[in-house]
Amino acid sequence: MLTMRKLMVAVCFALLAGGSLSAQDAGKAPRERWNPEMQAKRMAGRLMLDDETSAKFIPLYQEYVQKLAECRVRQKPEDPKGEMSDAAIDEQIQARFAAQGKRLEVQKDYYEKFKKVLTMRQVKQIYDRPNAAHNMRMQGQRPNLPRRR
């Protein structure tokens, strides 16, 4: 058990070190596309899951992230003048409400699935992290995320 924890800590440090190296080359290389598999592996590392739990969690979390991505409102190109009609504004707000409802349904559905694989503290980490960063952005503040060195 203790060696597994040491291994997971070493993996986390390796990921952090690799992340800071790639951040230094960010200006040289084109930005990588969004990758749900890597996001799931990072979350599994953050939750410090053992191999058996990771094998169950990673595909489930990948599905979850992809379903959440499907809930995003697609931005329509703006009018060249930068003005929107009242009907377009209304449509945009209604679409945002619908997307929020879909997102909530996905979160509820996967909450039940995550409870079968993870501890409640681990489930809490999944649901706390994105919401905290999102809420801070909405208030005009930067989220208190770990700094890369």
Beta strands, then each sheet from edge to edge (+ up, - down):
end
